[in-house]
Amino acid sequence: MNSSMTQLLRRAAPALSLFAGLAATFAASGALATETTYPLTLQNCGRQITFSKTPERAVSLGQSTTEILYMLGLSKKVVGTAVWLGPVLKGYEEANAAVPRLADNDPSFESVIATKPDLVTVQFQWHVGPKGTVGSIAQFEDLGVPVYTSPSDCIGKDNSSGGDGVRAEAFSMDLIYEEIRDLARIFNVEDRGEQVVADLVAREQAARAKVAGATSKLSAVFWFSSATLAADPYVAGKNGAPGYIMKALGIKNVIDSDEEWPTVGWETIARANPSIIVTARMERRRYPADDIAVKTAFLQKDPVVSLMPAVKAGHVVEMDAQTMNPTIRTIDGIEVLADAIAKAGLSR
């Protein structure tokens, strides 16, 4: 570089520095943020929904969808929630305490409408859908209330028979990222949505790296609950969120079923001899085995299950039940299982 060019760059440096500072200021203030253009029309679960403006009064039916709204900084626009399996995400306790809880499980249609919502978000179609326990989409739309359903509960999944449904295609976190981005567009906070997605992607990559290349010899079974301890347990099929967790870490699922939560006998599970048993921890008490203490006692005392190598070796991992549903917490599940594998020395 010649001397004249050097002098020119030196004279330009203050201006360049000022420009960089202004750009940073504008970015921090949101001046460069992506803005949603209304009316906004989205494709959601095989239908179109349109918003003429940013919703101001949202009711969220499903813990994961509620927590996504909180992560997007929208708690003050949530006027009611329902369908909870456990405590809210850490860091959002204060925000959640200010939001009315319509029900721990299924709210009534009337209680939802009484909040005067201009949007209802739904985690599971069995709450609002063709056979919804709360109501149908048509019921809400007849009153001018749009319904947004989590893509993770309709894309690649058949819910026509009711219950948990059957997945024809394996769940992917891309469906959760689609939900985050959709809700961010609906509420005009697209930049925040991209930040949330980027953080979740980075966390999954870090968890994968922790046990990379060392888990192909491992297998697992995920036990969610049991209607009674004498009945076959509800365990994770291959295409749900636990299937994604295991695939992310290179672990074989010993349950080969398209059903979300098939019932499989303990004798069959024992013959499959999983390296790891993952048990769901939740606050729900619909069934006795919802209680993690009941699960633990059963594993230790049942004459068949207590003899399984995974039980005898203590390779039983407790995991928040929300991570076993297709939710933002599925990333937590990957982290919990990766940490447990590393701690137990199973990754060597």
C-alpha positions, 0 to 999 in steps of 0.5 A, a space after each residue: 500500500 503506497 503512502 497516499 492511500 494510507 493517508 486517505 484511509 487515516 482521514 476516512 477512519 473517523 467517518 467509518 467509525 461514526 458510521 459503524 457506531 450509528 449502525 450498531 445504535 440503529 440495530 440495538 434500537 430495532 430500527 433495522 428490525 424486520 417488520 411484518 406486513 399486514 394483512 398477513 396470510 399463513 398456511 397452517 395445518 392445511 388451511 389459511 389463516 389471515 391477520 389484519 393486525 398484530 393480535 392483542 389478546 391471545 389464549 394459548 392451549 398447550 405449555 410449549 406454545 405458551 412458552 414460545 410466546 414467552 420466549 418471544 417476549 409476548 407474555 403481556 399479550 397472553 390473556 389465558 393459558 391451559 394444558 400444563 404438565 409441569 413448571 414453566 421454563 426457568 426465567 419466566 416464572 414472574 411473567 407466567 404468574 401474571 397470566 390467568 390459567 384457565 385450567 391445568 388440563 382441558 379448559 371449556 370452550 366458554 372459558 376460552 371465549 370469555 377472555 375475548 381472544 383475537 387469537 387461540 394458539 393450540 399445541 395439540 389438535 385433540 384440544 382444538 381440532 376435528 374431535 377437539 375436547 375444547 372445541 372445533 376450529 370452526 366454532 372459534 372461527 364462527 366467532 371471528 377468532 383465528 386458531 393457530 395449531 402447532 405444525 408439530 401436531 399436524 405435519 406428517 401426522 394423522 389425528 383423525 382417530 383421536 388421542 395421540 395420533 399416528 406419525 407417518 413421518 418422523 418429528 423434526 425440530 424444524 417443525 418447532 422452528 416453523 412454529 416459532 417463526 410463524 408466531 414471530 411473524 404474526 406478532 411482528 417480532 421476526 428478529 426475536 424469533 430468529 434469535 430464539 431459533 439460533 439459540 436452540 440450534 446452537 444448543 443441540 449442536 453442542 449436545 451432539 458434539 458432547 457424545 459424538 461418534 460414541 453412542 452408536 452401541 447404545 439403545 434406549 426406551 422412553 417410559 412416559 406413564 402407565 394407565 395402571 402399573 399392572 398394564 403395559 406402559 406407554 413408551 415412545 414410538 420411533 417417530 415422536 420427539 423421543 425418537 428425534 432425541 435418540 437419533 440426534 445422539 446416535 441411540 437406537 430406539 428399541 420400540 419400532 412403532 409409528 404410534 406416538 405412545 404405543 403400549 408395549 409389555 415389559 417382557 417385550 422391553 426386557 427382551 429388547 434389553 435397552 442400554 438406557 431407560 428414560 422415565 418421564 417426570 411430571 406434575 400431572 397425576 392422571 395415572 399413578 405412574 405419572 409420579 416419578 417416585 412410583 416409576 422408580 419403585 416399580 423399576 426396582 421391585 418388579 420381578 422382571 424389570 428389576 433384573 434388566 441390566 439397565 436397571 441393575 447398572 443404574 442407567 435410568 435417566 429422569 427427564 421432564 415430560 415436556 421434553 418428550 413431547 414435540 416442544 421447544 424443550 426437546 432440546 433440553 431432552 437432548 442435553 439431559 440425555 447427553 449429560 447422563 451418557 457422558 456422566 455414566 461413562 457410556 460414551 467411551 
